[in-house]
Amino acid sequence: MTEDAGAAQARALLRELGEHVADISHKLEAAELRGARTSIRGATHDRRHRSTLRRELYEAHRLIDGLHRRYPETLPRTGAARGSRVLSAN
């Protein structure tokens, strides 16, 4: 079975968004660690930076959720769902 062009593009975008989420998460974690060692003068700037990173992270997750809603076939499969069959109650 071939995948339609929209779903294929969604999968490509999801891969890129996944990498973006990982990158932002790493930056946010580093900023959180730095925040514990920052002077009072630098605290405001760091707080704004972390806030910007969080907004970017939330936006990336919002986009991912939207793609999954529009293209349900792009949802990640769990191991149990892949290997199991649904049995009827009859």
C-alpha positions in Angstrom: 0.0 0.0 0.0 1.4 3.4 -0.9 1.3 6.4 1.3 -0.3 9.6 0.0 1.9 12.6 -0.5 0.3 14.5 2.4 1.1 11.8 4.9 4.6 11.4 3.5 5.3 15.1 4.0 3.8 14.9 7.5 6.2 12.1 8.4 9.1 14.1 7.1 8.0 17.2 9.1 7.4 15.1 12.2 11.0 13.8 12.0 12.3 17.4 11.7 10.0 18.5 14.6 11.2 15.6 16.7 14.8 16.8 16.2 13.8 20.3 17.0 12.1 19.2 20.2 15.2 17.3 21.2 17.4 20.3 20.5 15.2 22.8 22.4 14.9 20.3 25.3 18.7 20.1 25.5 19.0 23.9 25.4 16.3 24.3 28.1 18.0 21.8 30.3 21.3 23.6 30.0 19.7 27.0 30.7 18.0 25.5 33.8 21.4 24.3 35.1 23.0 27.7 34.3 20.1 29.5 36.1 21.1 27.9 39.3 24.6 29.5 39.0 23.6 32.9 37.6 24.1 36.1 39.4 21.1 38.3 40.2 21.9 40.7 37.3 21.8 37.8 34.8 18.8 36.1 36.3 16.2 38.2 34.4 17.8 37.6 31.1 18.1 33.9 31.8 14.5 33.7 32.9 13.4 35.4 29.6 15.6 33.0 27.6 14.1 29.9 29.4 10.6 31.3 28.8 11.3 31.7 25.1 12.6 28.2 24.9 9.5 26.8 26.6 7.2 28.7 24.3 9.1 27.3 21.3 8.9 23.8 22.8 5.2 24.1 23.4 4.7 25.3 19.8 6.6 22.4 18.4 4.5 20.0 20.4 1.3 21.8 19.3 2.4 21.3 15.6 3.2 17.7 16.2 -0.2 17.1 17.8 -1.9 18.9 14.9 -0.1 16.7 12.3 -1.1 13.5 14.2 -4.7 14.7 14.3 -4.7 15.5 10.6 -2.8 12.3 9.6 -3.6 9.6 12.2 -1.5 7.1 10.3 1.6 9.1 11.4 0.9 8.2 15.1 3.7 6.1 16.6 2.8 2.5 17.0 3.4 0.8 20.3 5.0 -2.7 20.3 1.7 -4.3 21.6 -0.4 -2.6 18.9 1.9 -3.8 16.1 2.1 -7.4 17.1 -1.4 -8.1 18.5 -4.7 -8.9 16.9 -8.1 -7.8 18.0 -10.2 -10.8 18.9 -14.0 -10.6 18.5 -16.2 -11.4 21.5 -18.4 -13.7 19.4 
